[in-house]
């Protein structure tokens, strides 16, 4: 695979596969989605639920971080969010 530093598949993980993905290219590099904190702006498939009076994001239907071709999308969103937070931080 081209750009193999962008892909890791842990087929020995007790949770593998954590989502249904028809392809053999299931990427575990972003095992816990780095875009979770973006809420509605993550770009993935999710739903909101209430658990013990707390709103939580359910991402079990989302495969966005597990598709190797989404590496640039994810790192781009993280970069955008970092830059945005630097310029919008009201504590400075």
mmCIF file as gemmi writes it, N, C-alpha and C atoms, coordinates in Angstrom:
data_model
loop_
_atom_site.group_PDB
_atom_site.id
_atom_site.type_symbol
_atom_site.label_atom_id
_atom_site.label_alt_id
_atom_site.label_comp_id
_atom_site.label_asym_id
_atom_site.label_entity_id
_atom_site.label_seq_id
_atom_site.pdbx_PDB_ins_code
_atom_site.Cartn_x
_atom_site.Cartn_y
_atom_site.Cartn_z
_atom_site.occupancy
_atom_site.B_iso_or_equiv
_atom_site.pdbx_formal_charge
_atom_site.auth_seq_id
_atom_site.auth_asym_id
_atom_site.pdbx_PDB_model_num
ATOM 1 N N . UNK Axp A 1 ? 0.846 -1.185 0 1 0 ? 1 A 1
ATOM 2 C CA . UNK Axp A 1 ? 0 0 0 1 0 ? 1 A 1
ATOM 3 C C . UNK Axp A 1 ? 0.884 1.238 0 1 0 ? 1 A 1
ATOM 4 N N . UNK Axp A 2 ? 0.555 2.16 -0.885 1 0 ? 2 A 1
ATOM 5 C CA . UNK Axp A 2 ? 1.261 3.427 -0.933 1 0 ? 2 A 1
ATOM 6 C C . UNK Axp A 2 ? 0.987 4.192 0.356 1 0 ? 2 A 1
ATOM 7 N N . UNK Axp A 3 ? 1.978 4.916 0.849 1 0 ? 3 A 1
ATOM 8 C CA . UNK Axp A 3 ? 1.846 5.692 2.086 1 0 ? 3 A 1
ATOM 9 C C . UNK Axp A 3 ? 1.51 4.783 3.271 1 0 ? 3 A 1
ATOM 10 N N . UNK Axp A 4 ? 2.266 3.705 3.433 1 0 ? 4 A 1
ATOM 11 C CA . UNK Axp A 4 ? 1.931 2.74 4.474 1 0 ? 4 A 1
ATOM 12 C C . UNK Axp A 4 ? 2.027 3.313 5.892 1 0 ? 4 A 1
ATOM 13 N N . UNK Axp A 5 ? 2.628 4.481 6.07 1 0 ? 5 A 1
ATOM 14 C CA . UNK Axp A 5 ? 2.646 5.109 7.397 1 0 ? 5 A 1
ATOM 15 C C . UNK Axp A 5 ? 1.263 5.645 7.784 1 0 ? 5 A 1
ATOM 16 N N . UNK Axp A 6 ? 0.343 5.651 6.83 1 0 ? 6 A 1
ATOM 17 C CA . UNK Axp A 6 ? -1.01 6.143 7.074 1 0 ? 6 A 1
ATOM 18 C C . UNK Axp A 6 ? -1.983 5.012 7.368 1 0 ? 6 A 1
ATOM 19 N N . UNK Axp A 7 ? -1.48 3.802 7.455 1 0 ? 7 A 1
ATOM 20 C CA . UNK Axp A 7 ? -2.364 2.653 7.57 1 0 ? 7 A 1
ATOM 21 C C . UNK Axp A 7 ? -1.808 1.643 8.565 1 0 ? 7 A 1
ATOM 22 N N . UNK Axp A 8 ? -2.704 1.147 9.424 1 0 ? 8 A 1
ATOM 23 C CA . UNK Axp A 8 ? -2.36 0.098 10.367 1 0 ? 8 A 1
ATOM 24 C C . UNK Axp A 8 ? -3.619 -0.724 10.613 1 0 ? 8 A 1
ATOM 25 N N . UNK Axp A 9 ? -3.539 -2.011 10.461 1 0 ? 9 A 1
ATOM 26 C CA . UNK Axp A 9 ? -4.688 -2.879 10.681 1 0 ? 9 A 1
ATOM 27 C C . UNK Axp A 9 ? -4.324 -3.925 11.728 1 0 ? 9 A 1
ATOM 28 N N . UNK Axp A 10 ? -4.981 -3.863 12.881 1 0 ? 10 A 1
ATOM 29 C CA . UNK Axp A 10 ? -4.701 -4.782 13.981 1 0 ? 10 A 1
ATOM 30 C C . UNK Axp A 10 ? -5.752 -5.89 14.012 1 0 ? 10 A 1
ATOM 31 N N . UNK Axp A 11 ? -5.549 -6.892 13.206 1 0 ? 11 A 1
ATOM 32 C CA . UNK Axp A 11 ? -6.529 -7.971 13.097 1 0 ? 11 A 1
ATOM 33 C C . UNK Axp A 11 ? -6.558 -8.882 14.321 1 0 ? 11 A 1
ATOM 34 N N . UNK Axp A 12 ? -5.589 -8.721 15.227 1 0 ? 12 A 1
ATOM 35 C CA . UNK Axp A 12 ? -5.575 -9.518 16.452 1 0 ? 12 A 1
ATOM 36 C C . UNK Axp A 12 ? -6.283 -8.817 17.606 1 0 ? 12 A 1
ATOM 37 N N . UNK Axp A 13 ? -6.748 -7.603 17.37 1 0 ? 13 A 1
ATOM 38 C CA . UNK Axp A 13 ? -7.475 -6.855 18.405 1 0 ? 13 A 1
ATOM 39 C C . UNK Axp A 13 ? -8.762 -7.59 18.758 1 0 ? 13 A 1
ATOM 40 N N . UNK Axp A 14 ? -9.093 -7.633 20.033 1 0 ? 14 A 1
ATOM 41 C CA . UNK Axp A 14 ? -10.305 -8.336 20.467 1 0 ? 14 A 1
ATOM 42 C C . UNK Axp A 14 ? -11.577 -7.666 19.962 1 0 ? 14 A 1
ATOM 43 N N . UNK Axp A 15 ? -11.488 -6.415 19.511 1 0 ? 15 A 1
ATOM 44 C CA . UNK Axp A 15 ? -12.647 -5.7 18.998 1 0 ? 15 A 1
ATOM 45 C C . UNK Axp A 15 ? -12.68 -5.642 17.471 1 0 ? 15 A 1
ATOM 46 N N . UNK Axp A 16 ? -11.689 -6.215 16.819 1 0 ? 16 A 1
ATOM 47 C CA . UNK Axp A 16 ? -11.612 -6.141 15.357 1 0 ? 16 A 1
ATOM 48 C C . UNK Axp A 16 ? -12.621 -7.075 14.7 1 0 ? 16 A 1
ATOM 49 N N . UNK Axp A 17 ? -13.35 -6.602 13.733 1 0 ? 17 A 1
ATOM 50 C CA . UNK Axp A 17 ? -13.487 -5.188 13.353 1 0 ? 17 A 1
ATOM 51 C C . UNK Axp A 17 ? -14.522 -4.518 14.242 1 0 ? 17 A 1
ATOM 52 N N . UNK Axp A 18 ? -14.27 -3.298 14.612 1 0 ? 18 A 1
ATOM 53 C CA . UNK Axp A 18 ? -15.199 -2.576 15.498 1 0 ? 18 A 1
ATOM 54 C C . UNK Axp A 18 ? -16.397 -2.029 14.731 1 0 ? 18 A 1
ATOM 55 N N . UNK Axp A 19 ? -16.271 -1.926 13.42 1 0 ? 19 A 1
ATOM 56 C CA . UNK Axp A 19 ? -17.355 -1.497 12.536 1 0 ? 19 A 1
ATOM 57 C C . UNK Axp A 19 ? -17.376 -2.442 11.357 1 0 ? 19 A 1
ATOM 58 N N . UNK Axp A 20 ? -18.529 -2.567 10.738 1 0 ? 20 A 1
ATOM 59 C CA . UNK Axp A 20 ? -18.593 -3.364 9.52 1 0 ? 20 A 1
ATOM 60 C C . UNK Axp A 20 ? -17.972 -2.563 8.394 1 0 ? 20 A 1
ATOM 61 N N . UNK Axp A 21 ? -16.994 -3.121 7.767 1 0 ? 21 A 1
ATOM 62 C CA . UNK Axp A 21 ? -16.316 -2.482 6.643 1 0 ? 21 A 1
ATOM 63 C C . UNK Axp A 21 ? -16.094 -3.573 5.612 1 0 ? 21 A 1
ATOM 64 N N . UNK Axp A 22 ? -16.702 -3.461 4.454 1 0 ? 22 A 1
ATOM 65 C CA . UNK Axp A 22 ? -16.636 -4.533 3.466 1 0 ? 22 A 1
ATOM 66 C C . UNK Axp A 22 ? -15.249 -4.755 2.869 1 0 ? 22 A 1
ATOM 67 N N . UNK Axp A 23 ? -14.392 -3.813 3.033 1 0 ? 23 A 1
ATOM 68 C CA . UNK Axp A 23 ? -13.076 -3.829 2.411 1 0 ? 23 A 1
ATOM 69 C C . UNK Axp A 23 ? -12.051 -4.461 3.349 1 0 ? 23 A 1
ATOM 70 N N . UNK Axp A 24 ? -10.98 -5.004 2.814 1 0 ? 24 A 1
ATOM 71 C CA . UNK Axp A 24 ? -9.888 -5.524 3.635 1 0 ? 24 A 1
ATOM 72 C C . UNK Axp A 24 ? -8.983 -4.416 4.135 1 0 ? 24 A 1
ATOM 73 N N . UNK Axp A 25 ? -9.178 -3.206 3.652 1 0 ? 25 A 1
ATOM 74 C CA . UNK Axp A 25 ? -8.351 -2.075 4.052 1 0 ? 25 A 1
ATOM 75 C C . UNK Axp A 25 ? -8.935 -1.355 5.256 1 0 ? 25 A 1
ATOM 76 N N . UNK Axp A 26 ? -9.191 -2.075 6.331 1 0 ? 26 A 1
ATOM 77 C CA . UNK Axp A 26 ? -9.746 -1.477 7.544 1 0 ? 26 A 1
ATOM 78 C C . UNK Axp A 26 ? -8.602 -0.849 8.32 1 0 ? 26 A 1
ATOM 79 N N . UNK Axp A 27 ? -8.629 0.47 8.459 1 0 ? 27 A 1
ATOM 80 C CA . UNK Axp A 27 ? -7.531 1.203 9.078 1 0 ? 27 A 1
ATOM 81 C C . UNK Axp A 27 ? -7.783 1.414 10.567 1 0 ? 27 A 1
ATOM 82 N N . UNK Axp A 28 ? -6.887 0.894 11.389 1 0 ? 28 A 1
ATOM 83 C CA . UNK Axp A 28 ? -6.991 1.04 12.837 1 0 ? 28 A 1
ATOM 84 C C . UNK Axp A 28 ? -6.122 2.183 13.367 1 0 ? 28 A 1
ATOM 85 N N . UNK Axp A 29 ? -5.475 2.923 12.473 1 0 ? 29 A 1
ATOM 86 C CA . UNK Axp A 29 ? -4.581 3.998 12.894 1 0 ? 29 A 1
ATOM 87 C C . UNK Axp A 29 ? -5.289 4.987 13.808 1 0 ? 29 A 1
ATOM 88 N N . UNK Axp A 30 ? -6.518 5.358 13.456 1 0 ? 30 A 1
ATOM 89 C CA . UNK Axp A 30 ? -7.314 6.253 14.296 1 0 ? 30 A 1
ATOM 90 C C . UNK Axp A 30 ? -8.349 5.417 15.039 1 0 ? 30 A 1
ATOM 91 N N . UNK Axp A 31 ? -7.892 4.536 15.89 1 0 ? 31 A 1
ATOM 92 C CA . UNK Axp A 31 ? -8.768 3.615 16.611 1 0 ? 31 A 1
ATOM 93 C C . UNK Axp A 31 ? -9.857 4.379 17.354 1 0 ? 31 A 1
ATOM 94 N N . UNK Axp A 32 ? -9.474 5.36 18.125 1 0 ? 32 A 1
ATOM 95 C CA . UNK Axp A 32 ? -10.43 6.247 18.772 1 0 ? 32 A 1
ATOM 96 C C . UNK Axp A 32 ? -10.438 7.518 17.952 1 0 ? 32 A 1
ATOM 97 N N . UNK Axp A 33 ? -11.556 7.849 17.412 1 0 ? 33 A 1
ATOM 98 C CA . UNK Axp A 33 ? -11.652 8.928 16.433 1 0 ? 33 A 1
ATOM 99 C C . UNK Axp A 33 ? -11.11 10.248 16.972 1 0 ? 33 A 1
ATOM 100 N N . UNK Axp A 34 ? -10.108 10.806 16.318 1 0 ? 34 A 1
ATOM 101 C CA . UNK Axp A 34 ? -9.557 12.092 16.756 1 0 ? 34 A 1
ATOM 102 C C . UNK Axp A 34 ? -10.496 13.259 16.45 1 0 ? 34 A 1
ATOM 103 N N . UNK Axp A 35 ? -11.576 13.011 15.71 1 0 ? 35 A 1
ATOM 104 C CA . UNK Axp A 35 ? -12.509 14.075 15.37 1 0 ? 35 A 1
ATOM 105 C C . UNK Axp A 35 ? -13.723 14.104 16.301 1 0 ? 35 A 1
ATOM 106 N N . UNK Axp A 36 ? -13.773 13.203 17.26 1 0 ? 36 A 1
ATOM 107 C CA . UNK Axp A 36 ? -14.918 13.11 18.17 1 0 ? 36 A 1
ATOM 108 C C . UNK Axp A 36 ? -15.238 14.458 18.807 1 0 ? 36 A 1
ATOM 109 N N . UNK Axp A 37 ? -14.214 15.16 19.235 1 0 ? 37 A 1
ATOM 110 C CA . UNK Axp A 37 ? -14.401 16.422 19.95 1 0 ? 37 A 1
ATOM 111 C C . UNK Axp A 37 ? -14.981 17.538 19.082 1 0 ? 37 A 1
ATOM 112 N N . UNK Axp A 38 ? -15.036 17.328 17.772 1 0 ? 38 A 1
ATOM 113 C CA . UNK Axp A 38 ? -15.591 18.346 16.883 1 0 ? 38 A 1
ATOM 114 C C . UNK Axp A 38 ? -17.116 18.348 16.88 1 0 ? 38 A 1
ATOM 115 N N . UNK Axp A 39 ? -17.721 17.384 17.548 1 0 ? 39 A 1
ATOM 116 C CA . UNK Axp A 39 ? -19.187 17.337 17.625 1 0 ? 39 A 1
ATOM 117 C C . UNK Axp A 39 ? -19.819 17.23 16.258 1 0 ? 39 A 1
ATOM 118 N N . UNK Axp A 40 ? -20.728 18.146 15.94 1 0 ? 40 A 1
ATOM 119 C CA . UNK Axp A 40 ? -21.444 18.129 14.664 1 0 ? 40 A 1
ATOM 120 C C . UNK Axp A 40 ? -20.55 18.367 13.454 1 0 ? 40 A 1
ATOM 121 N N . UNK Axp A 41 ? -19.357 18.901 13.674 1 0 ? 41 A 1
ATOM 122 C CA . UNK Axp A 41 ? -18.476 19.271 12.562 1 0 ? 41 A 1
ATOM 123 C C . UNK Axp A 41 ? -17.473 18.177 12.174 1 0 ? 41 A 1
ATOM 124 N N . UNK Axp A 42 ? -17.607 16.994 12.719 1 0 ? 42 A 1
ATOM 125 C CA . UNK Axp A 42 ? -16.618 15.936 12.472 1 0 ? 42 A 1
ATOM 126 C C . UNK Axp A 42 ? -16.634 15.428 11.032 1 0 ? 42 A 1
ATOM 127 N N . UNK Axp A 43 ? -17.8 15.458 10.408 1 0 ? 43 A 1
ATOM 128 C CA . UNK Axp A 43 ? -17.905 14.973 9.034 1 0 ? 43 A 1
ATOM 129 C C . UNK Axp A 43 ? -18.291 13.509 8.927 1 0 ? 43 A 1
ATOM 130 N N . UNK Axp A 44 ? -18.42 12.84 10.047 1 0 ? 44 A 1
ATOM 131 C CA . UNK Axp A 44 ? -18.771 11.422 10.034 1 0 ? 44 A 1
ATOM 132 C C . UNK Axp A 44 ? -20.242 11.178 10.314 1 0 ? 44 A 1
ATOM 133 N N . UNK Axp A 45 ? -20.591 9.904 10.39 1 0 ? 45 A 1
ATOM 134 C CA . UNK Axp A 45 ? -21.965 9.484 10.671 1 0 ? 45 A 1
ATOM 135 C C . UNK Axp A 45 ? -22.07 9.22 12.174 1 0 ? 45 A 1
ATOM 136 N N . UNK Axp A 46 ? -23.009 9.893 12.817 1 0 ? 46 A 1
ATOM 137 C CA . UNK Axp A 46 ? -23.177 9.725 14.261 1 0 ? 46 A 1
ATOM 138 C C . UNK Axp A 46 ? -24.608 10.066 14.65 1 0 ? 46 A 1
ATOM 139 N N . UNK Axp A 47 ? -24.93 9.791 15.902 1 0 ? 47 A 1
ATOM 140 C CA . UNK Axp A 47 ? -26.211 10.221 16.461 1 0 ? 47 A 1
ATOM 141 C C . UNK Axp A 47 ? -25.954 10.618 17.91 1 0 ? 47 A 1
ATOM 142 N N . UNK Axp A 48 ? -26.832 11.43 18.446 1 0 ? 48 A 1
ATOM 143 C CA . UNK Axp A 48 ? -26.724 11.854 19.832 1 0 ? 48 A 1
ATOM 144 C C . UNK Axp A 48 ? -27.632 10.991 20.704 1 0 ? 48 A 1
ATOM 145 N N . UNK Axp A 49 ? -27.198 10.734 21.917 1 0 ? 49 A 1
ATOM 146 C CA . UNK Axp A 49 ? -28.001 9.987 22.881 1 0 ? 49 A 1
ATOM 147 C C . UNK Axp A 49 ? -27.798 10.615 24.259 1 0 ? 49 A 1
ATOM 148 N N . UNK Axp A 50 ? -28.73 10.368 25.143 1 0 ? 50 A 1
ATOM 149 C CA . UNK Axp A 50 ? -28.616 10.844 26.523 1 0 ? 50 A 1
ATOM 150 C C . UNK Axp A 50 ? -28.354 9.631 27.407 1 0 ? 50 A 1
ATOM 151 N N . UNK Axp A 51 ? -27.306 9.724 28.194 1 0 ? 51 A 1
ATOM 152 C CA . UNK Axp A 51 ? -26.951 8.657 29.135 1 0 ? 51 A 1
ATOM 153 C C . UNK Axp A 51 ? -26.679 9.3 30.486 1 0 ? 51 A 1
ATOM 154 N N . UNK Axp A 52 ? -27.51 8.978 31.462 1 0 ? 52 A 1
ATOM 155 C CA . UNK Axp A 52 ? -27.365 9.544 32.816 1 0 ? 52 A 1
ATOM 156 C C . UNK Axp A 52 ? -27.266 11.066 32.765 1 0 ? 52 A 1
ATOM 157 N N . UNK Axp A 53 ? -28.19 11.686 32.075 1 0 ? 53 A 1
ATOM 158 C CA . UNK Axp A 53 ? -28.275 13.143 31.954 1 0 ? 53 A 1
ATOM 159 C C . UNK Axp A 53 ? -27.091 13.772 31.205 1 0 ? 53 A 1
ATOM 160 N N . UNK Axp A 54 ? -26.355 12.97 30.486 1 0 ? 54 A 1
ATOM 161 C CA . UNK Axp A 54 ? -25.222 13.481 29.712 1 0 ? 54 A 1
ATOM 162 C C . UNK Axp A 54 ? -25.426 13.172 28.235 1 0 ? 54 A 1
ATOM 163 N N . UNK Axp A 55 ? -25.258 14.175 27.412 1 0 ? 55 A 1
ATOM 164 C CA . UNK Axp A 55 ? -25.378 14.001 25.965 1 0 ? 55 A 1
ATOM 165 C C . UNK Axp A 55 ? -24.078 13.375 25.454 1 0 ? 55 A 1
ATOM 166 N N . UNK Axp A 56 ? -24.203 12.222 24.779 1 0 ? 56 A 1
ATOM 167 C CA . UNK Axp A 56 ? -23.022 11.556 24.241 1 0 ? 56 A 1
ATOM 168 C C . UNK Axp A 56 ? -23.187 11.323 22.742 1 0 ? 56 A 1
ATOM 169 N N . UNK Axp A 57 ? -22.094 11.238 22.081 1 0 ? 57 A 1
ATOM 170 C CA . UNK Axp A 57 ? -22.065 11.038 20.641 1 0 ? 57 A 1
ATOM 171 C C . UNK Axp A 57 ? -21.837 9.548 20.371 1 0 ? 57 A 1
ATOM 172 N N . UNK Axp A 58 ? -22.728 8.939 19.602 1 0 ? 58 A 1
ATOM 173 C CA . UNK Axp A 58 ? -22.635 7.523 19.26 1 0 ? 58 A 1
ATOM 174 C C . UNK Axp A 58 ? -22.13 7.422 17.82 1 0 ? 58 A 1
ATOM 175 N N . UNK Axp A 59 ? -20.965 6.839 17.637 1 0 ? 59 A 1
ATOM 176 C CA . UNK Axp A 59 ? -20.317 6.795 16.325 1 0 ? 59 A 1
ATOM 177 C C . UNK Axp A 59 ? -20.19 5.372 15.772 1 0 ? 59 A 1
ATOM 178 N N . UNK Axp A 60 ? -20.976 4.46 16.288 1 0 ? 60 A 1
ATOM 179 C CA . UNK Axp A 60 ? -20.82 3.052 15.917 1 0 ? 60 A 1
ATOM 180 C C . UNK Axp A 60 ? -21.101 2.765 14.444 1 0 ? 60 A 1
ATOM 181 N N . UNK Axp A 61 ? -21.8 3.65 13.759 1 0 ? 61 A 1
ATOM 182 C CA . UNK Axp A 61 ? -22.083 3.45 12.333 1 0 ? 61 A 1
ATOM 183 C C . UNK Axp A 61 ? -21.06 4.151 11.438 1 0 ? 61 A 1
ATOM 184 N N . UNK Axp A 62 ? -20.108 4.831 12.021 1 0 ? 62 A 1
ATOM 185 C CA . UNK Axp A 62 ? -19.16 5.639 11.254 1 0 ? 62 A 1
ATOM 186 C C . UNK Axp A 62 ? -17.876 4.865 10.947 1 0 ? 62 A 1
ATOM 187 N N . UNK Axp A 63 ? -17.468 4.914 9.709 1 0 ? 63 A 1
ATOM 188 C CA . UNK Axp A 63 ? -16.203 4.285 9.315 1 0 ? 63 A 1
ATOM 189 C C . UNK Axp A 63 ? -15.208 5.315 8.778 1 0 ? 63 A 1
ATOM 190 N N . UNK Axp A 64 ? -15.525 6.596 8.883 1 0 ? 64 A 1
ATOM 191 C CA . UNK Axp A 64 ? -14.662 7.647 8.347 1 0 ? 64 A 1
ATOM 192 C C . UNK Axp A 64 ? -13.194 7.493 8.758 1 0 ? 64 A 1
ATOM 193 N N . UNK Axp A 65 ? -12.869 7.275 10.042 1 0 ? 65 A 1
ATOM 194 C CA . UNK Axp A 65 ? -11.453 7.161 10.398 1 0 ? 65 A 1
ATOM 195 C C . UNK Axp A 65 ? -10.814 5.831 9.998 1 0 ? 65 A 1
ATOM 196 N N . UNK Axp A 66 ? -11.613 4.889 9.541 1 0 ? 66 A 1
ATOM 197 C CA . UNK Axp A 66 ? -11.08 3.57 9.219 1 0 ? 66 A 1
ATOM 198 C C . UNK Axp A 66 ? -10.84 3.341 7.736 1 0 ? 66 A 1
ATOM 199 N N . UNK Axp A 67 ? -11.052 4.374 6.934 1 0 ? 67 A 1
ATOM 200 C CA . UNK Axp A 67 ? -10.818 4.279 5.494 1 0 ? 67 A 1
ATOM 201 C C . UNK Axp A 67 ? -9.473 4.943 5.21 1 0 ? 67 A 1
ATOM 202 N N . UNK Axp A 68 ? -8.504 4.181 4.696 1 0 ? 68 A 1
ATOM 203 C CA . UNK Axp A 68 ? -7.158 4.728 4.497 1 0 ? 68 A 1
ATOM 204 C C . UNK Axp A 68 ? -7.127 6.045 3.724 1 0 ? 68 A 1
ATOM 205 N N . UNK Axp A 69 ? -8.01 6.218 2.779 1 0 ? 69 A 1
ATOM 206 C CA . UNK Axp A 69 ? -8.011 7.433 1.957 1 0 ? 69 A 1
ATOM 207 C C . UNK Axp A 69 ? -8.434 8.677 2.743 1 0 ? 69 A 1
ATOM 208 N N . UNK Axp A 70 ? -8.947 8.517 3.951 1 0 ? 70 A 1
ATOM 209 C CA . UNK Axp A 70 ? -9.4 9.663 4.747 1 0 ? 70 A 1
ATOM 210 C C . UNK Axp A 70 ? -8.319 10.252 5.642 1 0 ? 70 A 1
ATOM 211 N N . UNK Axp A 71 ? -7.103 9.758 5.541 1 0 ? 71 A 1
ATOM 212 C CA . UNK Axp A 71 ? -5.998 10.268 6.365 1 0 ? 71 A 1
ATOM 213 C C . UNK Axp A 71 ? -5.853 11.782 6.205 1 0 ? 71 A 1
ATOM 214 N N . UNK Axp A 72 ? -5.791 12.259 4.96 1 0 ? 72 A 1
ATOM 215 C CA . UNK Axp A 72 ? -5.626 13.699 4.718 1 0 ? 72 A 1
ATOM 216 C C . UNK Axp A 72 ? -6.82 14.499 5.229 1 0 ? 72 A 1
ATOM 217 N N . UNK Axp A 73 ? -8.015 13.964 5.089 1 0 ? 73 A 1
ATOM 218 C CA . UNK Axp A 73 ? -9.213 14.642 5.582 1 0 ? 73 A 1
ATOM 219 C C . UNK Axp A 73 ? -9.132 14.822 7.096 1 0 ? 73 A 1
ATOM 220 N N . UNK Axp A 74 ? -8.74 13.772 7.803 1 0 ? 74 A 1
ATOM 221 C CA . UNK Axp A 74 ? -8.664 13.813 9.261 1 0 ? 74 A 1
ATOM 222 C C . UNK Axp A 74 ? -7.571 14.752 9.734 1 0 ? 74 A 1
ATOM 223 N N . UNK Axp A 75 ? -6.374 14.622 9.196 1 0 ? 75 A 1
ATOM 224 C CA . UNK Axp A 75 ? -5.284 15.502 9.627 1 0 ? 75 A 1
ATOM 225 C C . UNK Axp A 75 ? -5.576 16.95 9.235 1 0 ? 75 A 1
ATOM 226 N N . UNK Axp A 76 ? -6.262 17.148 8.113 1 0 ? 76 A 1
ATOM 227 C CA . UNK Axp A 76 ? -6.65 18.497 7.707 1 0 ? 76 A 1
ATOM 228 C C . UNK Axp A 76 ? -7.635 19.12 8.675 1 0 ? 76 A 1
ATOM 229 N N . UNK Axp A 77 ? -8.64 18.352 9.093 1 0 ? 77 A 1
ATOM 230 C CA . UNK Axp A 77 ? -9.627 18.866 10.054 1 0 ? 77 A 1
ATOM 231 C C . UNK Axp A 77 ? -8.958 19.174 11.393 1 0 ? 77 A 1
ATOM 232 N N . UNK Axp A 78 ? -8.007 18.335 11.809 1 0 ? 78 A 1
ATOM 233 C CA . UNK Axp A 78 ? -7.3 18.579 13.066 1 0 ? 78 A 1
ATOM 234 C C . UNK Axp A 78 ? -6.468 19.85 12.968 1 0 ? 78 A 1
ATOM 235 N N . UNK Axp A 79 ? -5.815 20.058 11.839 1 0 ? 79 A 1
ATOM 236 C CA . UNK Axp A 79 ? -5.017 21.261 11.633 1 0 ? 79 A 1
ATOM 237 C C . UNK Axp A 79 ? -5.909 22.501 11.629 1 0 ? 79 A 1
ATOM 238 N N . UNK Axp A 80 ? -7.024 22.432 10.9 1 0 ? 80 A 1
ATOM 239 C CA . UNK Axp A 80 ? -7.966 23.562 10.854 1 0 ? 80 A 1
ATOM 240 C C . UNK Axp A 80 ? -8.466 23.903 12.256 1 0 ? 80 A 1
ATOM 241 N N . UNK Axp A 81 ? -8.823 22.889 13.033 1 0 ? 81 A 1
ATOM 242 C CA . UNK Axp A 81 ? -9.358 23.12 14.371 1 0 ? 81 A 1
ATOM 243 C C . UNK Axp A 81 ? -8.287 23.712 15.28 1 0 ? 81 A 1
ATOM 244 N N . UNK Axp A 82 ? -7.06 23.244 15.164 1 0 ? 82 A 1
ATOM 245 C CA . UNK Axp A 82 ? -5.968 23.768 15.983 1 0 ? 82 A 1
ATOM 246 C C . UNK Axp A 82 ? -5.723 25.234 15.666 1 0 ? 82 A 1
ATOM 247 N N . UNK Axp A 83 ? -5.645 25.562 14.391 1 0 ? 83 A 1
ATOM 248 C CA . UNK Axp A 83 ? -5.413 26.953 13.985 1 0 ? 83 A 1
ATOM 249 C C . UNK Axp A 83 ? -6.583 27.827 14.412 1 0 ? 83 A 1
ATOM 250 N N . UNK Axp A 84 ? -7.79 27.343 14.209 1 0 ? 84 A 1
ATOM 251 C CA . UNK Axp A 84 ? -8.98 28.097 14.591 1 0 ? 84 A 1
ATOM 252 C C . UNK Axp A 84 ? -8.994 28.377 16.09 1 0 ? 84 A 1
ATOM 253 N N . UNK Axp A 85 ? -8.654 27.379 16.896 1 0 ? 85 A 1
ATOM 254 C CA . UNK Axp A 85 ? -8.683 27.569 18.347 1 0 ? 85 A 1
ATOM 255 C C . UNK Axp A 85 ? -7.585 28.526 18.801 1 0 ? 85 A 1
ATOM 256 N N . UNK Axp A 86 ? -6.473 28.577 18.084 1 0 ? 86 A 1
ATOM 257 C CA . UNK Axp A 86 ? -5.395 29.505 18.433 1 0 ? 86 A 1
ATOM 258 C C . UNK Axp A 86 ? -5.843 30.954 18.26 1 0 ? 86 A 1
ATOM 259 N N . UNK Axp A 87 ? -6.605 31.219 17.205 1 0 ? 87 A 1
ATOM 260 C CA . UNK Axp A 87 ? -7.029 32.579 16.908 1 0 ? 87 A 1
ATOM 261 C C . UNK Axp A 87 ? -8.339 32.965 17.571 1 0 ? 87 A 1
ATOM 262 N N . UNK Axp A 88 ? -9.094 31.991 18.045 1 0 ? 88 A 1
ATOM 263 C CA . UNK Axp A 88 ? -10.374 32.278 18.682 1 0 ? 88 A 1
ATOM 264 C C . UNK Axp A 88 ? -10.354 32.084 20.179 1 0 ? 88 A 1
ATOM 265 N N . UNK Axp A 89 ? -9.181 31.85 20.749 1 0 ? 89 A 1
ATOM 266 C CA . UNK Axp A 89 ? -9.068 31.623 22.187 1 0 ? 89 A 1
ATOM 267 C C . UNK Axp A 89 ? -9.204 32.957 22.915 1 0 ? 89 A 1
ATOM 268 N N . UNK Axp A 90 ? -10.272 33.115 23.66 1 0 ? 90 A 1
ATOM 269 C CA . UNK Axp A 90 ? -10.552 34.383 24.345 1 0 ? 90 A 1
ATOM 270 C C . UNK Axp A 90 ? -9.754 34.541 25.633 1 0 ? 90 A 1
ATOM 271 N N . UNK Axp A 91 ? -8.974 33.509 26.035 1 0 ? 91 A 1
ATOM 272 C CA . UNK Axp A 91 ? -8.222 33.602 27.285 1 0 ? 91 A 1
ATOM 273 C C . UNK Axp A 91 ? -6.881 34.297 27.085 1 0 ? 91 A 1
ATOM 274 N N . UNK Axp A 92 ? -6.52 34.587 25.859 1 0 ? 92 A 1
ATOM 275 C CA . UNK Axp A 92 ? -5.212 35.218 25.627 1 0 ? 92 A 1
ATOM 276 C C . UNK Axp A 92 ? -5.315 36.717 25.65 1 0 ? 92 A 1
